[in-house]
Amino acid sequence: MINKLTWPLLAFTLMGGSLMLISCGGEIKSDGARVEQPVVTGVKVIPVQPQTVPEYLEGVGTVKSINTSVVSSKVMATIREIRAKEGDRVHAGQVLLVLDDRELEAQLSKARAGTSEVEQALVEADYGIRAADANRQFAAATYNRFKDLYDKRSVSPHEFEEVESKYKGAEATYQAMVARKAQIQAKEKQVNADTVTAQTLVSYSRLTAPSDGIVTQRNVDVGTMATPGMPLIVVEDTANYRLETVVEDAEINRIKLNDPVQVQIDALGPAAIQGRVDEIVPASDPATRTNIVKVSLSLERGKPNQTMQIRSGLYGKALLVIGQKKALLVPRKSIVQQGQLEAIYVVDGSNIAHLRLVKTGKSYGESIEVLAGLMAGEKVAVEKVEALRDGTQVR
């Protein structure tokens, strides 16, 4: 690993080797005469001064959907149809799976038959109550008439007792019919509940999408026995995504909820996606000494590369703003690649361009931070860089 102490020495050594290669490439002829470097005109040169830029904390993470639904069965039944596969876009309420509902339909038919039976029993109970009530009223009238005669000693005690017995029997029959109807009404509630339960169980044979989204996983095939709680299909909400990144314990207190975040997802191109800190998991991972920070992404609906191509599992980088700092920025186009190293042309007071190795840092739009190899106030070439060589005079 190249640290801060060894980097300048390595840069100096590599720079020396680079200059030697340039010299060997044609600055000195075979007779010892020096070849004059050509003059390059139209080269734009700018001075470099410290600028105030946001200080970022960089974290890497994985894109995940905010809402992921696992579709599972509530009954035990064989899967008869599968109407969605991985990659299909579905809408809320769309049927994804159909279970074998023959047994459930039989239970529903039985419950409905019980309902019909109870309804008929209620009709019969009403007829019985009306008949018993009519008999009771007749018995009551007869009893009252015989009681008056009995009080006047016009009927014998035996005749009166016989009429009284019939009256009490008619009253008991009426009360029994009323009680019978109450029992049937209680049974009606039970049968209705059984019917509703059977209807609900039949509805469970059609498994639907809980929300709009895309099918990301299918765990079963036709003929598989589905059991309650068994994950069958996973539907991912495609409207809302977030990046889950990790931040070290030493830096977590510098992150606040709703802080702005710039997110770059390689699969979607170099353009940054705006986000904000949506959640900070309060528990630290004791193994890695890191905390999970969840960043919600603001996807632009007018950019298909964002809304159509984003998906869970993509790799992303988050730049979390933790403050401000001074930095030397140069245009990205001024950087020259030297193998795996980076260099820049520094123009001195005599308008001579010198190739100098630099160490770059974070990017800020079209500019990039220079961490080492450049000092404030120095001038750098930012245009026609490809035409320059070390020692070229610029105008």
C-alpha positions in Angstrom: 0.0 0.0 0.0 1.3 3.5 -0.9 1.1 5.8 2.1 1.6 9.5 2.4 5.4 9.2 3.0 6.3 6.9 0.2 4.0 8.4 -2.5 6.1 11.6 -3.2 9.3 9.4 -3.4 7.5 7.0 -5.8 6.2 9.9 -7.8 9.6 11.5 -8.1 11.1 8.2 -9.2 8.4 7.5 -11.8 8.7 11.1 -13.0 12.4 10.7 -13.4 11.9 7.6 -15.4 9.2 9.3 -17.5 11.5 12.2 -18.3 14.3 9.8 -19.2 11.9 7.9 -21.6 10.9 11.2 -23.2 14.6 12.2 -23.5 15.4 8.9 -25.1 12.5 9.3 -27.4 14.1 12.1 -29.5 15.1 15.3 -27.5 18.8 14.6 -28.2 20.2 13.6 -31.6 22.9 11.0 -32.2 25.5 13.8 -32.6 24.6 15.3 -29.2 22.6 18.3 -30.5 19.3 19.0 -28.6 16.1 19.0 -30.6 13.9 22.0 -29.9 10.4 21.0 -28.7 7.6 22.4 -30.9 5.4 25.2 -29.8 1.7 24.4 -29.2 -0.7 27.3 -29.5 -4.2 27.7 -28.3 -3.5 26.0 -25.0 -5.8 27.2 -22.2 -4.0 27.6 -18.9 -5.7 28.3 -15.6 -4.3 29.0 -12.1 -5.3 26.6 -9.4 -6.6 28.0 -6.1 -8.2 26.3 -3.1 -12.0 26.1 -3.3 -14.6 25.4 -0.7 -16.3 22.1 -1.5 -18.5 19.7 0.4 -16.7 17.2 2.5 -18.0 13.7 1.7 -17.9 10.4 3.4 -17.9 7.7 0.8 -19.7 4.4 1.4 -20.5 1.5 -0.8 -23.7 -0.6 -0.6 -26.5 -2.4 -2.3 -29.7 -1.2 -3.9 -32.8 -2.6 -2.4 -36.5 -2.0 -2.9 -38.2 -0.3 0.0 -41.2 -2.6 -0.2 -40.7 -6.3 -1.0 -43.7 -8.6 -0.6 -43.5 -12.4 -0.2 -46.6 -14.0 -1.5 -47.5 -17.2 0.5 -50.5 -19.5 0.8 -52.9 -19.5 3.7 -54.2 -23.0 3.0 -52.7 -26.3 2.1 -53.4 -27.1 -1.5 -51.8 -28.2 -4.8 -50.7 -25.4 -7.2 -52.8 -25.7 -10.3 -51.7 -22.6 -12.3 -48.8 -20.2 -12.3 -49.5 -17.0 -14.1 -46.3 -15.0 -13.5 -42.6 -15.6 -13.8 -39.5 -13.8 -12.9 -39.2 -10.4 -14.6 -43.0 -10.0 -15.2 -44.4 -6.6 -14.2 -47.6 -7.0 -12.3 -50.3 -4.7 -10.8 -52.0 -4.8 -7.5 -54.7 -7.5 -7.4 -53.4 -9.4 -10.4 -53.7 -13.2 -10.0 -50.3 -14.8 -9.7 -51.1 -18.4 -8.6 -54.2 -20.6 -8.6 -54.5 -23.4 -6.1 -56.6 -26.6 -6.4 -59.9 -25.4 -4.8 -62.1 -28.6 -5.2 -62.0 -29.5 -1.5 -62.6 -25.9 -0.6 -65.5 -25.6 -2.9 -67.0 -28.8 -1.4 -66.7 -27.2 2.1 -68.5 -24.1 0.7 -71.3 -26.2 -0.8 -71.8 -28.0 2.5 -71.9 -24.7 4.3 -74.4 -23.3 1.8 -76.6 -26.4 2.2 -76.6 -25.9 5.9 -77.7 -22.3 5.4 -80.6 -23.5 3.2 -81.6 -26.1 5.9 -81.6 -23.5 8.6 -83.6 -21.1 6.5 -86.3 -23.8 6.0 -86.3 -24.6 9.7 -86.9 -21.0 10.5 -89.9 -21.0 8.2 -91.3 -24.1 9.8 -90.6 -22.6 13.3 -92.6 -19.5 12.4 -95.5 -21.6 11.3 -95.3 -23.6 14.5 -95.2 -20.5 16.6 -98.3 -19.0 14.9 -100.2 -22.3 15.3 -99.1 -22.7 19.0 -100.0 -19.1 19.6 -103.5 -19.6 18.1 -104.0 -22.7 20.2 -102.8 -20.9 23.3 -105.2 -18.0 22.8 -108.1 -20.4 22.3 -107.0 -22.4 25.4 -106.7 -19.1 27.4 -110.2 -18.0 26.4 -111.7 -21.4 27.3 -109.8 -21.4 30.6 -111.2 -17.9 31.5 -114.7 -18.9 30.7 -114.6 -22.1 32.7 -113.0 -20.3 35.6 -116.0 -17.9 35.8 -118.3 -21.0 35.7 -116.2 -22.7 38.3 -116.4 -19.7 40.6 -120.2 -19.8 40.2 -120.2 -23.5 40.9 -121.6 -24.2 37.4 -118.9 -26.8 36.4 -117.3 -29.6 38.4 -113.7 -29.4 39.6 -112.8 -32.2 37.2 -114.0 -30.3 34.2 -112.2 -27.1 35.3 -108.9 -29.0 35.9 -109.1 -30.6 32.5 -109.5 -27.1 30.8 -106.8 -25.7 33.0 -104.4 -28.5 32.0 -105.1 -27.9 28.3 -104.4 -24.2 28.8 -101.1 -24.8 30.5 -100.1 -27.3 27.8 -100.9 -24.8 25.1 -98.8 -22.2 26.8 -95.9 -24.6 27.2 -96.1 -25.6 23.6 -96.0 -21.9 22.5 -92.9 -21.2 24.7 -91.2 -24.3 23.4 -91.8 -23.2 19.8 -90.3 -19.8 20.7 -87.3 -21.4 22.3 -86.9 -23.7 19.2 -86.8 -20.7 16.9 -84.2 -19.0 19.1 -82.1 -22.2 18.8 -82.5 -22.2 15.0 -81.5 -18.5 14.9 -78.3 -19.3 16.9 -77.6 -22.1 14.5 -78.2 -19.7 11.6 -75.5 -17.4 12.9 -73.1 -20.4 13.1 -74.0 -21.6 9.6 -73.6 -18.1 8.2 -70.2 -17.9 9.8 -69.2 -21.3 8.4 -70.3 -20.1 4.9 -68.3 -16.9 5.2 -65.3 -18.9 6.3 -65.7 -21.3 3.4 -66.0 -18.4 1.0 -62.8 -16.9 2.4 -61.0 -20.2 2.1 -62.0 -20.4 -1.5 -60.8 -16.9 -2.1 -57.4 -18.0 -0.8 -57.0 -20.3 -3.8 -56.4 -17.2 -5.9 -53.1 -15.6 -4.8 -52.8 -12.0 -6.0 -50.1 -9.3 -6.2 -50.2 -7.1 -3.1 -49.0 -4.1 -5.0 -47.6 -2.9 -8.4 -44.2 -4.2 -9.0 -42.0 -6.8 -10.6 -41.7 -10.5 -9.9 -38.1 -11.1 -8.7 -38.4 -14.7 -7.4 -40.6 -17.8 -8.0 -40.0 -20.7 -5.7 -42.5 -23.3 -6.9 -43.8 -25.1 -10.0 -47.2 -26.4 -11.0 -48.0 -29.5 -8.9 -46.1 -28.3 -5.8 -48.0 -28.7 -2.5 -48.4 -25.2 -1.0 -48.5 -25.0 2.7 -49.5 -22.1 5.0 -46.6 -19.6 5.3 -44.6 -21.2 2.5 -43.0 -18.4 0.3 -44.1 -18.9 -3.3 -43.5 -15.6 -5.2 -41.6 -12.4 -4.3 -42.9 -9.1 -5.7 -40.7 -6.1 -5.5 -42.1 -2.5 -5.6 -40.4 -0.7 -8.5 -41.5 2.8 -7.5 -39.3 3.2 -4.4 -35.7 2.1 -4.0 -32.9 2.9 -1.5 -29.2 2.2 -1.1 -28.1 0.5 2.1 -24.6 1.4 2.9 -22.3 1.0 5.9 -20.6 3.7 7.9 -17.8 3.2 10.5 -18.6 3.7 14.2 -16.2 6.7 14.3 -18.1 8.6 11.6 -21.7 7.6 12.3 -22.4 10.6 14.6 -21.7 12.9 11.7 -24.6 11.5 9.7 -28.0 13.0 10.3 -31.5 12.0 9.1 -32.6 13.8 5.9 -28.9 14.7 5.0 -28.5 15.1 1.2 -26.6 12.2 -0.5 -25.2 11.8 -3.9 -25.5 8.2 -5.2 -23.7 6.7 -8.1 -24.8 3.3 -9.5 -22.4 2.0 -12.0 -25.1 0.0 -13.9 -27.0 3.2 -14.6 -24.1 5.3 -15.9 -21.9 8.0 -14.4 -24.7 10.5 -13.6 -25.3 11.0 -9.9 -28.7 10.2 -8.3 -29.9 12.5 -5.6 -30.9 10.9 -2.3 -31.4 11.6 1.4 -30.7 9.7 4.6 -34.0 7.9 5.3 -33.0 5.7 8.2 -29.9 5.1 10.5 -30.0 1.7 12.1 -29.3 2.3 15.8 -27.4 -0.9 16.4 -23.7 -1.3 15.4 -22.4 -4.6 13.9 -19.9 -5.9 16.5 -18.0 -7.9 13.9 -17.2 -5.0 11.5 -17.8 -2.0 13.8 -20.1 -0.4 11.2 -23.6 0.9 11.1 -26.2 0.5 8.3 -27.4 3.8 6.8 -30.4 3.6 4.4 -30.5 6.3 1.7 -33.8 6.7 -0.2 -33.3 7.5 -3.9 -35.1 10.2 -5.9 -35.5 8.6 -9.3 -36.4 10.9 -12.2 -39.4 9.5 -14.0 -38.2 11.1 -17.3 -35.0 9.1 -17.3 -35.8 5.5 -18.4 -32.2 4.4 -17.5 -33.1 5.1 -13.9 -36.7 4.0 -13.6 -36.6 0.9 -15.8 -33.1 -0.5 -15.2 -32.7 0.0 -11.4 -33.3 -3.2 -9.4 -32.4 -4.7 -6.1 -28.9 -6.1 -5.8 -27.1 -3.4 -7.8 -23.8 -2.0 -6.5 -23.7 1.6 -5.6 -21.6 4.3 -4.0 -23.0 7.0 -1.6 -21.4 10.3 -1.0 -22.7 11.5 2.4 -22.1 15.2 3.1 -20.5 15.7 6.5 -19.2 19.3 6.2 -17.0 21.5 4.1 -13.3 21.7 3.3 -10.8 23.5 1.1 -9.5 21.6 -1.9 -7.5 22.1 -5.1 -9.8 21.3 -8.0 -8.8 20.9 -11.7 -10.9 20.0 -14.7 -11.2 16.3 -15.2 -10.1 16.7 -18.8 -6.7 18.1 -17.7 -5.7 14.8 -16.2 -3.3 12.7 -18.3 -3.2 8.9 -17.8 0.3 7.5 -17.5 -0.3 3.8 -17.4 -2.0 3.3 -14.0 -0.8 6.7 -12.8 -2.2 10.1 -13.3 -0.4 13.3 -14.3 -1.0 16.9 -15.2 0.8 19.5 -17.3 2.0 22.4 -15.0 3.0 25.5 -17.0 5.8 27.6 -15.5 6.5 31.3 -15.8 8.3 30.7 -19.1 5.2 29.1 -20.6 6.9 25.7 -20.5 4.7 22.7 -19.8 6.0 20.1 -17.3 4.4 16.8 -16.9 3.9 16.1 -13.2 2.5 13.1 -11.5 -0.5 13.8 -9.2 -2.7 11.9 -6.8 -6.4 12.6 -7.3 -9.3 12.3 -4.9 -13.0 12.7 -5.1 -14.9 14.1 -8.2 -17.0 17.2 -8.0 -19.0 17.4 -11.2 -16.6 18.0 -14.1 -13.7 18.7 -11.7 -11.6 16.4 -9.6 -9.7 17.0 -6.4 -5.9 16.9 -6.4 -4.5 15.5 -3.2 -0.8 15.6 -3.9 1.6 16.8 -6.6 0.2 20.3 -7.1 0.4 23.5 -5.1 -2.0 26.5 -4.9 -1.2 29.2 -7.4 0.4 26.9 -10.0 -1.0 27.0 -13.5 -2.2 23.9 -15.4 -3.1 23.3 -19.0 -6.7 22.3 -19.5 -7.1 22.3 -23.2 -5.1 20.6 -26.1 -3.5 18.5 -23.4 -3.2 15.6 -25.8 -0.8 17.7 -28.0 1.6 18.5 -25.1 4.8 16.8 -24.2 7.1 17.4 -21.2 9.0 20.6 -22.0 6.6 21.8 -24.7 6.3 25.6 -25.0 2.7 26.8 -24.9 1.1 30.0 -26.1 
